[in-house]
């Protein structure tokens, strides 16, 4: 089972915002990442994706439909 939660660090210990649904004495692997770092990596990745799409646009060469054709209004 995989669970993801947010929380804060108090006195060097993690205090989660919500209780996990894992049974007691479950062995777990913990990876900690600050929320600010995750947001920064997300923004950088999105920016890189947009730059890639602009540098290498996809032209399918097909017919461009009008709005009425797309919505079946004839």
Secondary structure, DSSP 8 states (H G I E B T S, - for coil): ------EEEETTEEEESS---S-TT---------HHHHHHHHHHHHHHHHHHHHHT----------HHHHTT--
